[in-house]
Amino acid sequence: MAPPKPQDDITPPVLYFNRRAIMRGAAVAASALATGGLYRLLNAKSEAVVATRRLAGVTQATPRDAHALGYPVDEPMTSFADVTHYNNFYEFTTDKDGVADSAAGFSTAGWRIAVEGLVRRPRVFSMADLAALGAPEERVYRMRCVEAWSMVIPWAGFSLSKLLEAVEPTAEARFVAFETLHDPARMPGQRVASLDWPYVEGLRLDEAMHPLTLLATGLYGRELPPQDGAPVRLVVPWKYGFKGIKSIVKISLTATQPPCTWNVRAPGEYGFLANVNPQVDHPRWSQATEQRIGETGRRPTLMFNGYAEQVAHLYAGTDLRAHF
Ligand code: MTE
């Protein structure tokens, strides 16, 4: 594997967090263990106001549905205020606490998603076309960021497989590539080279077809707010959060593995698979435990983020240390 690129023009997430804590004079600042949970305690938000509409036709999953579908999460949900005010979305800012303000007013009117490549029926979808694929279901998933913080989020959306089935992948298609909007006029973070733009991500076709893999258009029963990836983003709950690409405008079916933003930037730190794995540490920090936002103590990180029963078979025979 190629050596990681120098991290000169970007602050690594953990150091970034610590710098903010130092700036706020927190006693915990010097510790590399200072993470999102402490940050939230030091910067408690009361009820956050986020102006999104209720999402039409969301069917709320009952606990029984969740069990039947094999993805129950018996853990408290992260507050709406935290889900919408502690974000990673470098197209707006690298300041997690500032994304909501920077993205406020981002217009998604007339949004289109082109689905193309190795498919029999390439098509450009409007948001209304997406909604016609099926009423959004509520899915409560754990979300584990590679930086070792986590949340439990009630998403609304539908399995990506529904969209892929509609375009009919050809026999040659083996991967799915995703691309975020590139528009520096509307996304101020794209005016600086904090990452290579546009943000791109990818999955193997079997991962993309897995019923847990969600195209999310909402959370907490409302349309996605800009800071969480409006109007449509990917959610792959057994993988690190950076696979969950936001504000998608293009999906392409390909024969070869597509480039992925963080993997291209630092291949020694962020793999293509990026499965949550407490046994494989990041070169600069442990992945054994995590800080659940809104809680004080740390939780053990679960293999495949707690979805091993559903997805471990996808990686049978794969050396997960080599393919992290
Ligand atoms: N998608 C785009 N386009 N740009 C980003 O910077 N950040 C990723 C992912 N998707 C990111 C993105 C990372 S690192 C994480 S952890 C999640 O979004 C965070 O999602 P959230 O802010 O809704 O919790």
Boltz pocket constraint, residues with backbone or C-beta under 6 A from the ligand:
constraints:
  - pocket:
      binder: B
      contacts: [[A, 83], [A, 86], [A, 87], [A, 88], [A, 89], [A, 90], [A, 91], [A, 144], [A, 145], [A, 146], [A, 180], [A, 199], [A, 227], [A, 228], [A, 229], [A, 240], [A, 241], [A, 242], [A, 243], [A, 244], [A, 245], [A, 246], [A, 247]]
      max_distance: 6.0
